[in-house]
Amino acid sequence: MRFDVDTKASPEQVRRAFTDFTERRPRIWNRTLDPKTYELRQQGDGWAVARESSPGSPFWVVALVVGLRAAFAEA
């Protein structure tokens, strides 16, 4: 997957935000992530399975994110 982000944040700050699946994730993404729906299901070195959605959305996503470090190392 490839996408562009317009932000004043540094590339390192963006990488950290996208790959942070700790208890800080709801605070980092507080404008777009509903903390009531955030659930980290599994996590390992360089991968995570999380369930999350936006506030008020009837939809939620369970995503497997693999190769977190590799994807941003190439950018």
PyMOL Python script that loads the backbone (N, CA, C, O; Angstrom):
from pymol import cmd

cmd.read_pdbstr("""\
ATOM      1  N   MET A   1       0.844  -1.154   0.000  1.00  0.00           N
ATOM      2  CA  MET A   1       0.000   0.000   0.000  1.00  0.00           C
ATOM      3  C   MET A   1       0.897   1.226   0.000  1.00  0.00           C
ATOM      4  O   MET A   1       1.929   1.258   0.670  1.00  0.00           O
ATOM      5  N   ARG A   2       0.496   2.220  -0.750  1.00  0.00           N
ATOM      6  CA  ARG A   2       1.220   3.489  -0.784  1.00  0.00           C
ATOM      7  C   ARG A   2       0.208   4.627  -0.677  1.00  0.00           C
ATOM      8  O   ARG A   2      -0.862   4.582  -1.284  1.00  0.00           O
ATOM      9  N   PHE A   3       0.556   5.633   0.092  1.00  0.00           N
ATOM     10  CA  PHE A   3      -0.295   6.796   0.213  1.00  0.00           C
ATOM     11  C   PHE A   3       0.560   7.997   0.572  1.00  0.00           C
ATOM     12  O   PHE A   3       1.690   7.849   1.036  1.00  0.00           O
ATOM     13  N   ASP A   4       0.019   9.180   0.354  1.00  0.00           N
ATOM     14  CA  ASP A   4       0.697  10.431   0.670  1.00  0.00           C
ATOM     15  C   ASP A   4       0.024  11.074   1.875  1.00  0.00           C
ATOM     16  O   ASP A   4      -1.184  10.951   2.074  1.00  0.00           O
ATOM     17  N   VAL A   5       0.828  11.755   2.667  1.00  0.00           N
ATOM     18  CA  VAL A   5       0.325  12.443   3.855  1.00  0.00           C
ATOM     19  C   VAL A   5       0.831  13.880   3.825  1.00  0.00           C
ATOM     20  O   VAL A   5       2.033  14.122   3.721  1.00  0.00           O
ATOM     21  N   ASP A   6      -0.084  14.818   3.916  1.00  0.00           N
ATOM     22  CA  ASP A   6       0.288  16.229   4.043  1.00  0.00           C
ATOM     23  C   ASP A   6       0.280  16.583   5.519  1.00  0.00           C
ATOM     24  O   ASP A   6      -0.765  16.542   6.168  1.00  0.00           O
ATOM     25  N   THR A   7       1.444  16.929   6.047  1.00  0.00           N
ATOM     26  CA  THR A   7       1.559  17.218   7.467  1.00  0.00           C
ATOM     27  C   THR A   7       2.787  18.073   7.728  1.00  0.00           C
ATOM     28  O   THR A   7       3.709  18.129   6.914  1.00  0.00           O
ATOM     29  N   LYS A   8       2.786  18.731   8.866  1.00  0.00           N
ATOM     30  CA  LYS A   8       3.959  19.479   9.307  1.00  0.00           C
ATOM     31  C   LYS A   8       4.900  18.589  10.118  1.00  0.00           C
ATOM     32  O   LYS A   8       6.012  18.991  10.460  1.00  0.00           O
ATOM     33  N   ALA A   9       4.441  17.385  10.418  1.00  0.00           N
ATOM     34  CA  ALA A   9       5.252  16.447  11.192  1.00  0.00           C
ATOM     35  C   ALA A   9       6.422  15.950  10.349  1.00  0.00           C
ATOM     36  O   ALA A   9       6.351  15.926   9.120  1.00  0.00           O
ATOM     37  N   SER A  10       7.484  15.560  11.017  1.00  0.00           N
ATOM     38  CA  SER A  10       8.647  15.009  10.325  1.00  0.00           C
ATOM     39  C   SER A  10       8.330  13.589   9.858  1.00  0.00           C
ATOM     40  O   SER A  10       7.409  12.963  10.382  1.00  0.00           O
ATOM     41  N   PRO A  11       9.072  13.077   8.891  1.00  0.00           N
ATOM     42  CA  PRO A  11       8.864  11.676   8.467  1.00  0.00           C
ATOM     43  C   PRO A  11       8.962  10.695   9.640  1.00  0.00           C
ATOM     44  O   PRO A  11       8.214   9.719   9.694  1.00  0.00           O
ATOM     45  N   GLU A  12       9.870  10.946  10.567  1.00  0.00           N
ATOM     46  CA  GLU A  12      10.010  10.063  11.733  1.00  0.00           C
ATOM     47  C   GLU A  12       8.777  10.126  12.628  1.00  0.00           C
ATOM     48  O   GLU A  12       8.340   9.094  13.138  1.00  0.00           O
ATOM     49  N   GLN A  13       8.213  11.304  12.827  1.00  0.00           N
ATOM     50  CA  GLN A  13       6.997  11.433  13.637  1.00  0.00           C
ATOM     51  C   GLN A  13       5.824  10.705  12.977  1.00  0.00           C
ATOM     52  O   GLN A  13       5.029  10.060  13.661  1.00  0.00           O
ATOM     53  N   VAL A  14       5.717  10.805  11.672  1.00  0.00           N
ATOM     54  CA  VAL A  14       4.650  10.108  10.941  1.00  0.00           C
ATOM     55  C   VAL A  14       4.828   8.604  11.071  1.00  0.00           C
ATOM     56  O   VAL A  14       3.863   7.888  11.342  1.00  0.00           O
ATOM     57  N   ARG A  15       6.044   8.118  10.882  1.00  0.00           N
ATOM     58  CA  ARG A  15       6.315   6.677  11.006  1.00  0.00           C
ATOM     59  C   ARG A  15       5.953   6.181  12.394  1.00  0.00           C
ATOM     60  O   ARG A  15       5.321   5.135  12.538  1.00  0.00           O
ATOM     61  N   ARG A  16       6.352   6.927  13.418  1.00  0.00           N
ATOM     62  CA  ARG A  16       6.041   6.514  14.790  1.00  0.00           C
ATOM     63  C   ARG A  16       4.536   6.493  15.041  1.00  0.00           C
ATOM     64  O   ARG A  16       4.034   5.584  15.702  1.00  0.00           O
ATOM     65  N   ALA A  17       3.813   7.482  14.521  1.00  0.00           N
ATOM     66  CA  ALA A  17       2.359   7.528  14.729  1.00  0.00           C
ATOM     67  C   ALA A  17       1.665   6.352  14.049  1.00  0.00           C
ATOM     68  O   ALA A  17       0.787   5.722  14.639  1.00  0.00           O
ATOM     69  N   PHE A  18       2.053   6.057  12.822  1.00  0.00           N
ATOM     70  CA  PHE A  18       1.411   4.961  12.096  1.00  0.00           C
ATOM     71  C   PHE A  18       1.720   3.594  12.705  1.00  0.00           C
ATOM     72  O   PHE A  18       0.898   2.681  12.633  1.00  0.00           O
ATOM     73  N   THR A  19       2.890   3.455  13.298  1.00  0.00           N
ATOM     74  CA  THR A  19       3.299   2.139  13.791  1.00  0.00           C
ATOM     75  C   THR A  19       3.153   1.970  15.297  1.00  0.00           C
ATOM     76  O   THR A  19       3.531   0.931  15.840  1.00  0.00           O
ATOM     77  N   ASP A  20       2.612   2.971  15.978  1.00  0.00           N
ATOM     78  CA  ASP A  20       2.430   2.883  17.426  1.00  0.00           C
ATOM     79  C   ASP A  20       1.102   2.193  17.737  1.00  0.00           C
ATOM     80  O   ASP A  20       0.032   2.771  17.552  1.00  0.00           O
ATOM     81  N   PHE A  21       1.185   0.969  18.204  1.00  0.00           N
ATOM     82  CA  PHE A  21      -0.011   0.210  18.582  1.00  0.00           C
ATOM     83  C   PHE A  21      -0.058  -0.007  20.089  1.00  0.00           C
ATOM     84  O   PHE A  21      -0.604  -1.003  20.564  1.00  0.00           O
ATOM     85  N   THR A  22       0.515   0.925  20.831  1.00  0.00           N
ATOM     86  CA  THR A  22       0.482   0.858  22.286  1.00  0.00           C
ATOM     87  C   THR A  22      -0.789   1.529  22.792  1.00  0.00           C
ATOM     88  O   THR A  22      -1.657   1.908  22.006  1.00  0.00           O
ATOM     89  N   GLU A  23      -0.890   1.670  24.100  1.00  0.00           N
ATOM     90  CA  GLU A  23      -2.038   2.353  24.700  1.00  0.00           C
ATOM     91  C   GLU A  23      -2.070   3.831  24.318  1.00  0.00           C
ATOM     92  O   GLU A  23      -3.070   4.505  24.563  1.00  0.00           O
ATOM     93  N   ARG A  24      -0.998   4.344  23.724  1.00  0.00           N
ATOM     94  CA  ARG A  24      -0.952   5.743  23.271  1.00  0.00           C
ATOM     95  C   ARG A  24      -1.716   5.966  21.963  1.00  0.00           C
ATOM     96  O   ARG A  24      -2.049   7.109  21.653  1.00  0.00           O
ATOM     97  N   ARG A  25      -2.002   4.930  21.192  1.00  0.00           N
ATOM     98  CA  ARG A  25      -2.622   5.093  19.870  1.00  0.00           C
ATOM     99  C   ARG A  25      -3.908   5.928  19.907  1.00  0.00           C
ATOM    100  O   ARG A  25      -4.058   6.821  19.074  1.00  0.00           O
ATOM    101  N   PRO A  26      -4.834   5.680  20.826  1.00  0.00           N
ATOM    102  CA  PRO A  26      -6.044   6.517  20.860  1.00  0.00           C
ATOM    103  C   PRO A  26      -5.751   8.000  21.119  1.00  0.00           C
ATOM    104  O   PRO A  26      -6.474   8.863  20.622  1.00  0.00           O
ATOM    105  N   ARG A  27      -4.704   8.303  21.885  1.00  0.00           N
ATOM    106  CA  ARG A  27      -4.340   9.712  22.114  1.00  0.00           C
ATOM    107  C   ARG A  27      -3.692  10.321  20.877  1.00  0.00           C
ATOM    108  O   ARG A  27      -3.955  11.476  20.543  1.00  0.00           O
ATOM    109  N   ILE A  28      -2.849   9.555  20.198  1.00  0.00           N
ATOM    110  CA  ILE A  28      -2.177  10.048  18.992  1.00  0.00           C
ATOM    111  C   ILE A  28      -3.199  10.362  17.906  1.00  0.00           C
ATOM    112  O   ILE A  28      -3.105  11.387  17.230  1.00  0.00           O
ATOM    113  N   TRP A  29      -4.170   9.478  17.745  1.00  0.00           N
ATOM    114  CA  TRP A  29      -5.182   9.609  16.683  1.00  0.00           C
ATOM    115  C   TRP A  29      -6.514  10.086  17.263  1.00  0.00           C
ATOM    116  O   TRP A  29      -7.570   9.640  16.815  1.00  0.00           O
ATOM    117  N   ASN A  30      -6.484  10.983  18.252  1.00  0.00           N
ATOM    118  CA  ASN A  30      -7.693  11.375  18.982  1.00  0.00           C
ATOM    119  C   ASN A  30      -8.753  12.059  18.112  1.00  0.00           C
ATOM    120  O   ASN A  30      -9.915  12.116  18.515  1.00  0.00           O
ATOM    121  N   ARG A  31      -8.400  12.570  16.953  1.00  0.00           N
ATOM    122  CA  ARG A  31      -9.396  13.203  16.081  1.00  0.00           C
ATOM    123  C   ARG A  31     -10.100  12.207  15.167  1.00  0.00           C
ATOM    124  O   ARG A  31     -11.179  12.494  14.651  1.00  0.00           O
ATOM    125  N   THR A  32      -9.500  11.046  14.967  1.00  0.00           N
ATOM    126  CA  THR A  32     -10.067  10.096  13.998  1.00  0.00           C
ATOM    127  C   THR A  32     -10.291   8.692  14.540  1.00  0.00           C
ATOM    128  O   THR A  32     -10.864   7.855  13.844  1.00  0.00           O
ATOM    129  N   LEU A  33      -9.860   8.416  15.747  1.00  0.00           N
ATOM    130  CA  LEU A  33      -9.979   7.067  16.306  1.00  0.00           C
ATOM    131  C   LEU A  33     -10.886   7.098  17.528  1.00  0.00           C
ATOM    132  O   LEU A  33     -10.678   7.893  18.445  1.00  0.00           O
ATOM    133  N   ASP A  34     -11.883   6.238  17.535  1.00  0.00           N
ATOM    134  CA  ASP A  34     -12.777   6.124  18.685  1.00  0.00           C
ATOM    135  C   ASP A  34     -12.116   5.209  19.715  1.00  0.00           C
ATOM    136  O   ASP A  34     -11.966   4.015  19.457  1.00  0.00           O
ATOM    137  N   PRO A  35     -11.721   5.734  20.868  1.00  0.00           N
ATOM    138  CA  PRO A  35     -11.038   4.894  21.855  1.00  0.00           C
ATOM    139  C   PRO A  35     -11.886   3.731  22.358  1.00  0.00           C
ATOM    140  O   PRO A  35     -11.353   2.736  22.849  1.00  0.00           O
ATOM    141  N   LYS A  36     -13.214   3.857  22.235  1.00  0.00           N
ATOM    142  CA  LYS A  36     -14.092   2.764  22.669  1.00  0.00           C
ATOM    143  C   LYS A  36     -13.983   1.550  21.752  1.00  0.00           C
ATOM    144  O   LYS A  36     -14.270   0.428  22.169  1.00  0.00           O
ATOM    145  N   THR A  37     -13.575   1.768  20.515  1.00  0.00           N
ATOM    146  CA  THR A  37     -13.497   0.648  19.568  1.00  0.00           C
ATOM    147  C   THR A  37     -12.076   0.128  19.389  1.00  0.00           C
ATOM    148  O   THR A  37     -11.877  -0.912  18.761  1.00  0.00           O
ATOM    149  N   TYR A  38     -11.088   0.832  19.930  1.00  0.00           N
ATOM    150  CA  TYR A  38      -9.698   0.398  19.728  1.00  0.00           C
ATOM    151  C   TYR A  38      -9.399  -0.838  20.560  1.00  0.00           C
ATOM    152  O   TYR A  38      -9.628  -0.869  21.769  1.00  0.00           O
ATOM    153  N   GLU A  39      -8.891  -1.837  19.894  1.00  0.00           N
ATOM    154  CA  GLU A  39      -8.518  -3.080  20.574  1.00  0.00           C
ATOM    155  C   GLU A  39      -7.307  -3.670  19.866  1.00  0.00           C
ATOM    156  O   GLU A  39      -7.387  -4.028  18.691  1.00  0.00           O
ATOM    157  N   LEU A  40      -6.207  -3.771  20.561  1.00  0.00           N
ATOM    158  CA  LEU A  40      -5.027  -4.437  20.031  1.00  0.00           C
ATOM    159  C   LEU A  40      -5.192  -5.920  20.302  1.00  0.00           C
ATOM    160  O   LEU A  40      -5.195  -6.349  21.456  1.00  0.00           O
ATOM    161  N   ARG A  41      -5.328  -6.695  19.253  1.00  0.00           N
ATOM    162  CA  ARG A  41      -5.598  -8.125  19.421  1.00  0.00           C
ATOM    163  C   ARG A  41      -4.336  -8.952  19.530  1.00  0.00           C
ATOM    164  O   ARG A  41      -4.260  -9.877  20.338  1.00  0.00           O
ATOM    165  N   GLN A  42      -3.345  -8.623  18.718  1.00  0.00           N
ATOM    166  CA  GLN A  42      -2.058  -9.329  18.762  1.00  0.00           C
ATOM    167  C   GLN A  42      -0.982  -8.382  18.283  1.00  0.00           C
ATOM    168  O   GLN A  42      -1.247  -7.474  17.495  1.00  0.00           O
ATOM    169  N   GLN A  43       0.244  -8.595  18.766  1.00  0.00           N
ATOM    170  CA  GLN A  43       1.354  -7.769  18.314  1.00  0.00           C
ATOM    171  C   GLN A  43       2.639  -8.547  18.442  1.00  0.00           C
ATOM    172  O   GLN A  43       2.841  -9.303  19.392  1.00  0.00           O
ATOM    173  N   GLY A  44       3.506  -8.349  17.466  1.00  0.00           N
ATOM    174  CA  GLY A  44       4.819  -8.966  17.486  1.00  0.00           C
ATOM    175  C   GLY A  44       5.833  -7.972  16.969  1.00  0.00           C
ATOM    176  O   GLY A  44       5.526  -6.793  16.792  1.00  0.00           O
ATOM    177  N   ASP A  45       7.031  -8.441  16.729  1.00  0.00           N
ATOM    178  CA  ASP A  45       8.088  -7.572  16.228  1.00  0.00           C
ATOM    179  C   ASP A  45       7.821  -7.228  14.766  1.00  0.00           C
ATOM    180  O   ASP A  45       8.022  -8.063  13.884  1.00  0.00           O
ATOM    181  N   GLY A  46       7.372  -6.009  14.508  1.00  0.00           N
ATOM    182  CA  GLY A  46       7.118  -5.562  13.147  1.00  0.00           C
ATOM    183  C   GLY A  46       5.728  -5.844  12.614  1.00  0.00           C
ATOM    184  O   GLY A  46       5.497  -5.662  11.419  1.00  0.00           O
ATOM    185  N   TRP A  47       4.775  -6.285  13.456  1.00  0.00           N
ATOM    186  CA  TRP A  47       3.414  -6.540  12.988  1.00  0.00           C
ATOM    187  C   TRP A  47       2.423  -6.319  14.121  1.00  0.00           C
ATOM    188  O   TRP A  47       2.779  -6.355  15.299  1.00  0.00           O
ATOM    189  N   ALA A  48       1.169  -6.088  13.736  1.00  0.00           N
ATOM    190  CA  ALA A  48       0.108  -5.889  14.727  1.00  0.00           C
ATOM    191  C   ALA A  48      -1.237  -6.225  14.095  1.00  0.00           C
ATOM    192  O   ALA A  48      -1.442  -6.027  12.897  1.00  0.00           O
ATOM    193  N   VAL A  49      -2.148  -6.736  14.917  1.00  0.00           N
ATOM    194  CA  VAL A  49      -3.539  -6.943  14.520  1.00  0.00           C
ATOM    195  C   VAL A  49      -4.367  -6.088  15.471  1.00  0.00           C
ATOM    196  O   VAL A  49      -4.356  -6.302  16.683  1.00  0.00           O
ATOM    197  N   ALA A  50      -5.092  -5.106  14.904  1.00  0.00           N
ATOM    198  CA  ALA A  50      -5.852  -4.181  15.730  1.00  0.00           C
ATOM    199  C   ALA A  50      -7.251  -3.995  15.158  1.00  0.00           C
ATOM    200  O   ALA A  50      -7.473  -4.137  13.956  1.00  0.00           O
ATOM    201  N   ARG A  51      -8.191  -3.675  16.049  1.00  0.00           N
ATOM    202  CA  ARG A  51      -9.567  -3.341  15.662  1.00  0.00           C
ATOM    203  C   ARG A  51      -9.773  -1.886  16.051  1.00  0.00           C
ATOM    204  O   ARG A  51      -9.510  -1.502  17.190  1.00  0.00           O
ATOM    205  N   GLU A  52     -10.249  -1.066  15.097  1.00  0.00           N
ATOM    206  CA  GLU A  52     -10.476   0.343  15.398  1.00  0.00           C
ATOM    207  C   GLU A  52     -11.471   0.936  14.411  1.00  0.00           C
ATOM    208  O   GLU A  52     -11.723   0.375  13.345  1.00  0.00           O
ATOM    209  N   SER A  53     -12.038   2.098  14.793  1.00  0.00           N
ATOM    210  CA  SER A  53     -12.959   2.816  13.906  1.00  0.00           C
ATOM    211  C   SER A  53     -12.966   4.295  14.290  1.00  0.00           C
ATOM    212  O   SER A  53     -12.367   4.704  15.285  1.00  0.00           O
ATOM    213  N   SER A  54     -13.654   5.072  13.482  1.00  0.00           N
ATOM    214  CA  SER A  54     -13.810   6.503  13.741  1.00  0.00           C
ATOM    215  C   SER A  54     -15.040   6.731  14.616  1.00  0.00           C
ATOM    216  O   SER A  54     -15.977   5.933  14.585  1.00  0.00           O
ATOM    217  N   PRO A  55     -15.045   7.811  15.396  1.00  0.00           N
ATOM    218  CA  PRO A  55     -16.215   8.102  16.233  1.00  0.00           C
ATOM    219  C   PRO A  55     -17.487   8.252  15.393  1.00  0.00           C
ATOM    220  O   PRO A  55     -17.477   8.914  14.355  1.00  0.00           O
ATOM    221  N   GLY A  56     -18.565   7.640  15.843  1.00  0.00           N
ATOM    222  CA  GLY A  56     -19.844   7.737  15.164  1.00  0.00           C
ATOM    223  C   GLY A  56     -19.995   6.854  13.948  1.00  0.00           C
ATOM    224  O   GLY A  56     -21.065   6.812  13.342  1.00  0.00           O
ATOM    225  N   SER A  57     -18.953   6.156  13.585  1.00  0.00           N
ATOM    226  CA  SER A  57     -19.012   5.299  12.403  1.00  0.00           C
ATOM    227  C   SER A  57     -19.649   3.955  12.752  1.00  0.00           C
ATOM    228  O   SER A  57     -19.334   3.371  13.789  1.00  0.00           O
ATOM    229  N   PRO A  58     -20.544   3.460  11.892  1.00  0.00           N
ATOM    230  CA  PRO A  58     -21.106   2.135  12.134  1.00  0.00           C
ATOM    231  C   PRO A  58     -20.144   1.022  11.690  1.00  0.00           C
ATOM    232  O   PRO A  58     -20.423  -0.160  11.890  1.00  0.00           O
ATOM    233  N   PHE A  59     -19.016   1.409  11.091  1.00  0.00           N
ATOM    234  CA  PHE A  59     -18.051   0.437  10.574  1.00  0.00           C
ATOM    235  C   PHE A  59     -16.795   0.427  11.423  1.00  0.00           C
ATOM    236  O   PHE A  59     -16.420   1.445  12.004  1.00  0.00           O
ATOM    237  N   TRP A  60     -16.152  -0.718  11.494  1.00  0.00           N
ATOM    238  CA  TRP A  60     -14.863  -0.827  12.147  1.00  0.00           C
ATOM    239  C   TRP A  60     -13.995  -1.754  11.318  1.00  0.00           C
ATOM    240  O   TRP A  60     -14.495  -2.502  10.477  1.00  0.00           O
ATOM    241  N   VAL A  61     -12.717  -1.703  11.553  1.00  0.00           N
ATOM    242  CA  VAL A  61     -11.747  -2.455  10.765  1.00  0.00           C
ATOM    243  C   VAL A  61     -10.920  -3.314  11.693  1.00  0.00           C
ATOM    244  O   VAL A  61     -10.492  -2.871  12.759  1.00  0.00           O
ATOM    245  N   VAL A  62     -10.702  -4.541  11.278  1.00  0.00           N
ATOM    246  CA  VAL A  62      -9.695  -5.387  11.912  1.00  0.00           C
ATOM    247  C   VAL A  62      -8.602  -5.525  10.873  1.00  0.00           C
ATOM    248  O   VAL A  62      -8.818  -6.092   9.801  1.00  0.00           O
ATOM    249  N   ALA A  63      -7.428  -5.006  11.192  1.00  0.00           N
ATOM    250  CA  ALA A  63      -6.351  -4.976  10.205  1.00  0.00           C
ATOM    251  C   ALA A  63      -5.121  -5.695  10.713  1.00  0.00           C
ATOM    252  O   ALA A  63      -4.767  -5.612  11.889  1.00  0.00           O
ATOM    253  N   LEU A  64      -4.485  -6.393   9.813  1.00  0.00           N
ATOM    254  CA  LEU A  64      -3.184  -6.999  10.074  1.00  0.00           C
ATOM    255  C   LEU A  64      -2.163  -6.111   9.389  1.00  0.00           C
ATOM    256  O   LEU A  64      -2.158  -5.991   8.164  1.00  0.00           O
ATOM    257  N   VAL A  65      -1.310  -5.495  10.169  1.00  0.00           N
ATOM    258  CA  VAL A  65      -0.280  -4.621   9.634  1.00  0.00           C
ATOM    259  C   VAL A  65       1.041  -5.356   9.772  1.00  0.00           C
ATOM    260  O   VAL A  65       1.489  -5.639  10.884  1.00  0.00           O
ATOM    261  N   VAL A  66       1.669  -5.666   8.634  1.00  0.00           N
ATOM    262  CA  VAL A  66       2.893  -6.461   8.608  1.00  0.00           C
ATOM    263  C   VAL A  66       4.032  -5.627   8.052  1.00  0.00           C
ATOM    264  O   VAL A  66       3.822  -4.756   7.208  1.00  0.00           O
ATOM    265  N   GLY A  67       5.204  -5.891   8.516  1.00  0.00           N
ATOM    266  CA  GLY A  67       6.380  -5.224   7.979  1.00  0.00           C
ATOM    267  C   GLY A  67       6.416  -3.747   8.274  1.00  0.00           C
ATOM    268  O   GLY A  67       6.785  -2.949   7.412  1.00  0.00           O
ATOM    269  N   LEU A  68       6.042  -3.372   9.473  1.00  0.00           N
ATOM    270  CA  LEU A  68       5.957  -1.969   9.826  1.00  0.00           C
ATOM    271  C   LEU A  68       7.294  -1.261   9.601  1.00  0.00           C
ATOM    272  O   LEU A  68       7.325  -0.171   9.031  1.00  0.00           O
ATOM    273  N   ARG A  69       8.352  -1.844  10.025  1.00  0.00           N
ATOM    274  CA  ARG A  69       9.657  -1.197   9.886  1.00  0.00           C
ATOM    275  C   ARG A  69      10.111  -1.190   8.427  1.00  0.00           C
ATOM    276  O   ARG A  69      10.644  -0.186   7.954  1.00  0.00           O
ATOM    277  N   ALA A  70       9.913  -2.273   7.724  1.00  0.00           N
ATOM    278  CA  ALA A  70      10.354  -2.364   6.336  1.00  0.00           C
ATOM    279  C   ALA A  70       9.641  -1.368   5.447  1.00  0.00           C
ATOM    280  O   ALA A  70      10.264  -0.756   4.579  1.00  0.00           O
ATOM    281  N   ALA A  71       8.348  -1.196   5.651  1.00  0.00           N
ATOM    282  CA  ALA A  71       7.562  -0.296   4.807  1.00  0.00           C
ATOM    283  C   ALA A  71       8.068   1.135   4.922  1.00  0.00           C
ATOM    284  O   ALA A  71       8.107   1.849   3.920  1.00  0.00           O
ATOM    285  N   PHE A  72       8.449   1.566   6.097  1.00  0.00           N
ATOM    286  CA  PHE A  72       8.883   2.942   6.275  1.00  0.00           C
ATOM    287  C   PHE A  72      10.377   3.106   6.030  1.00  0.00           C
ATOM    288  O   PHE A  72      10.842   4.225   5.814  1.00  0.00           O
ATOM    289  N   ALA A  73      11.126   2.034   6.059  1.00  0.00           N
ATOM    290  CA  ALA A  73      12.549   2.119   5.795  1.00  0.00           C
ATOM    291  C   ALA A  73      12.822   2.476   4.341  1.00  0.00           C
ATOM    292  O   ALA A  73      13.836   3.100   4.030  1.00  0.00           O
ATOM    293  N   GLU A  74      11.911   2.078   3.443  1.00  0.00           N
ATOM    294  CA  GLU A  74      12.089   2.330   2.017  1.00  0.00           C
ATOM    295  C   GLU A  74      11.710   3.744   1.617  1.00  0.00           C
ATOM    296  O   GLU A  74      12.152   4.232   0.577  1.00  0.00           O
ATOM    297  N   ALA A  75      10.900   4.407   2.425  1.00  0.00           N
ATOM    298  CA  ALA A  75      10.361   5.729   2.051  1.00  0.00           C
ATOM    299  C   ALA A  75      11.413   6.809   2.024  1.00  0.00           C
ATOM    300  O   ALA A  75      11.105   7.963   1.728  1.00  0.00           O
TER     301      ALA A  75
END
""", "prot")
cmd.dss("prot")
cmd.show_as("cartoon", "prot")
cmd.util.cbc("prot")
cmd.orient("prot")
